[in-house]
Amino acid sequence: MAKFSRHHTNSERFGKCQICLGYIPIEYYFAIGDEINCFECGTVYFIDSKNPVKLRMSDLFIEDDRFSEMSFED
């Protein structure tokens, strides 16, 4: 009978997005400092810790072109 190591039993952990509150899977091959994206809203995070999972939101701001073209004139 084969034994599973702790590495294989916890192969996937989850972080939580601060914007949309969606779950972000943290795979076993991600390292501390890696950049990951939320699948729901696209927010960029950096992994600060894997056990327990701690994510830090990126300071990068990507301007959305759809709203920059809108004009709000009376």
N, C-alpha and C positions, 0 to 999 in steps of 0.2 A: 504494500500500500504506500503510495507516494505521499510525502508531506509537503504542505504548502508553507513557504516561508512568509514572514510578515510582509515582505516586499510585495508578494503576489496577492495577499488577501486585501490590502488597502491600495489596489492599483489605481483607484480613481477617487479623488476627494473633490469637494466643491467649495468655491468661494461665492460670495453674494455681491451682485452689482449694486452700487450705491444709487444709481440713477433709476434703473427700471426694476430693481429687486429680483432680477433673474439669477439663476444659478450658473456659475462658470465652472466647468470641469477642470480640475488640476490633475493632469496625468502624471504618472511616476517618472517620466523622462524629462519633465520640466525642472529647471534648476532655479535657485534663488537668484533674482535679478532678471529673469526672463520676462519678456513683454508678452502679454496675452490680451485678447479682445473679448468683450462680451458679445455673444452671438445675437442677442436680442436688440441692443441699441448701438453697438459698435464702440463703446467706451473702452479706452486703452488703460490697462493696469500693469503694474510691475509686481512680481512675487517677492514679498519680504520674508515670508516664512512658510514652510510647507506643513509643519506639525506644531501647533495648529495653523491652519491656513490663514495668512494675513496678506491682503492685497492693498497696494497703494495706487491711487489714481494718478495717471500721468498728468503733467502740467501742460502738455501740448494742447493747443487749441486749434482746431481745424474749422475754418470759416465755411459755412454752408452757403453756396452761391445762390441758392433759390431765394433766400431772404435778403441778400445784399442788393438784388435787382429791384426789389419792391419799393415803391414810392408811396409814402403816406401823406399825401397833400389834400387839403380841403378844397 
